[in-house]
């Protein structure tokens, strides 16, 4: 049966909740999560450590049971109809594991047999992830980036429409990060949907078409990368001035949002930068610098998640969930994540 995307969404959750029982009592990991992942392209899934990204992914894949709310993949409710839709989904939620002495090609060939996929797909997916000329090398000789690309190749054997990657660049060097970035971008341009959880915001900004940012188990913003950046940066200017404290007072009295900065002050909510100059000059305060602020995804992320008390480290520091026990789908009261 061919499944149809729901209103153009590959993934949708509504009111999704999940809590865990720990030694300090019950902790809510996901609290009314409303997530929309458009079909086609790369979608970044961002949040501070402990915000619930990995928990959400595990629930979508049937590895954890939700306490409440609904989840849909291509319009089909999961986990109720996960067996019917799982053939369209490929996922990497842990580090790839293959026999070290097997070649990449042999590993994929055995997997193709196990899932009933035509052996011709092995060569195709190796080429697709840039391992066509290294398929006959042993897995033990692969770099970390190559191992991750082989894992991606394994998910592509059944030609999925949705790919879910949880921190796919964790532990990789810059060259490996670039390889995975290019692989994900290529997959997104082929019409597939790539949902990628990552803490490397600069990489997501380069490859993602849309993003969802979560904090405290809730979506705090989602939309196109360009749209979120433009919205966050609209009407903000950096101001250089000899008396920044007096300038802040004057601007606030005029109804502007002004804060002291390392080399002056930042003013937001400004329709015309000239209004700042005019307001200050009327009080005998003259600016030496007036520069419109160009936001990036990291700046937007920090603004939106600055009050998230779940983040134990900076967003760029990495970290990860402590995986729930293997039988956690049957025992919802296990301790929850303390990382991603």
Secondary structure, DSSP 8 states (H G I E B T S, - for coil): -----BTTEEEEEEEEEEEEEETTEEEEEEEEEEEEEESSEEEEEEE-TTSSHHHHHHHHTTSS--SEEEEEETTEEETTTHHHHGGGEEEE-S-----TTSBHHHHHHHHHHHHT--THHHHHHHHHTT-TTTTTSBGGGS-HHHHHHHHHHHHHTTT-SEEEEESTTTT--HHHHHHHHHHHHHHHHTT-EEEEE-S-HHHHHHH-SEEEEEETTEEEEEEEHHHHHHHHHTT-EEEEES-HHHHHHHHHHTT-EEEEETTEEEEES-S-HHHHHHHHHTTT--EEEEEE----HHHHHHHHHTT-TT--S-GGG--------TTTTT-TTS---S--
